[in-house]
Amino acid sequence: LEEQKKTLLAELEQMSQELVNKSEEYKCRVLERQSLLDSVIAEIQEKRDQPAVEFLKDVGRILSSCEAAKVPIPEPVSPELQRSIESLSEKCQQVVDIVDTFR
């Protein structure tokens, strides 16, 4: 029983670390995009005082920068990780059931 507990805790720790890593990766991507958007906003603010013709010459490039700065939609939990979590949950329930029989 103690061995099962250690195994389950190790699996849980690994899955937890995977989720933390994915969360950190997403957070970094969002911060990068935020920085890019801040740059685009600053550029637009600088150009707003220019004549309309000058501003319109750069519109295509500015729109491309805006497109590149879109915040990524977070990926759903991977099917593999979902299965692992479900499997771990089932194993935990089995251990709980076994412990209950000894009470």
Order of alpha helices (4+ residues) and beta strands (2+ residues): alpha-alpha-alpha-alpha
